[in-house]
Amino acid sequence: MKFSDLAKALEQYPALPLALDLHGILKFTDLVQCLKPTIALQEASYHTKPLESLTASVHEFFKVCLNITDDIAKIAWSALCIFAWDSKPTKAGLVGLQHKYIGDFMEHGLSRGISTC
């Protein structure tokens, strides 16, 4: 996905850029990359494309990590899931993201059954 596609997605959801700045949007996409295997295994089967909705634990994890409301978390997934899902970091890049957000996973993820791997 191109940056122009991201801009169009944000235009469709005007509440999102009011709730998340660029740092928050990037953090959301980074966290999706870290959790992609977890998200892909929802509903007892592996999905190669993003699902329409997230499990409650992943949804809550995004809410607390980004300090956003329930509605904004749903909007963020709707608006950004394809952009975040299609990003393909290298193995080293993914490890870097996991290290970058280890505090979030330790503080908010483990109690929800979420880890970086």
N, C-alpha and C positions, 0 to 999 in steps of 0.2 A: 504494500500500500504506500502511496506517495503522501507527502505532507499535505498536498492539496486535498486528498481524500480525507485526511484527518480533519482539516479545516471544515470541509463540508459536513462531516459527521458532527462536529461541534456546533455548527450552525443549526442543525436539526434539533439539538438539545440545548437551548439557550441557558437553562439552569446550570448546566455542567460547568462552563467556564466561570460562572459566578461563584461556584462552590470550590472548584479546584483550579489552582494556578498551574503554570507549565510544570513546575516541580512536582506537583501532585499528580498530574496526568502522566508524567514520565515514571513516577514511582508506581502508579497503578499498572502501567504496562510492564515495568520490571517485575513486579510481584506476580503478574499473570505468567510471565516467562518462567519464574521460579516454580510456580504451582501448576504449570501446564500438565505434567503427568498426573497429578492429583485430580485436576479438573477433567482431564480426558477419561479417567476411569470412573466417572460418575455413572450412576444407573447400571452398575454391574456389567458394563461393556466399555470397550475402548472407543473413543470418538476422535476422529481426525480433524474435525471442525469444532468451533466453539458451540456450546449448547445455548439454548435460549435463556436458561437461568442457571444459577449456581446452587450448590448445596448450602444449607444454612450456615455451616461452619466456615466455609470459604467466604460467603457473603459477609458474615460477622467479622471475619479477619480483615477484610478490606475496609469495613466501616471503622474499626478501631485504629488500624494502621494509618488511615488517611483522615481520621477525625471527621467523618461525613455522616449524614443521616441515612436512614434506610432507603428513602426514595432516591437520593443522590447516588448511592451505591448501585441501585438497580439501573439508573440512567447511565452511570459510568460503564457498566457492563454492556448495556445495549449499544451505546455510542462507540465504545473503544474495543470491544472484544475482538473484532476482526483485525483491527490494526495491531493490537497486542498479540493476538494468536499468530499472525503471519510473520511477526518479527522472529528472526532466527539467529540468536546469538551463537557464537562459537562455544565450544565446550569450556574453554578458558573464560570466555565472557560470562557464561552462566555461573561458573564457580565464583567469579568476581561479584556477580549480583547476589549470590547466596551469602557471601561474606559481608557484603555491604548491608544487607538487611537481616543479618543474624540476630540482632537485638529485637527486631519486630517478631521474628519467629520464636525466639526464646520467651519474650514477654507475652505475646498474644496468640501465637500459633500452637504451642504445645498443649495448652489447656483446651484447645479446640480439636486436638488430634491432627494438627497440621505441622509438618516439618518441611525443610527445603528439599528433601529427597524422597 
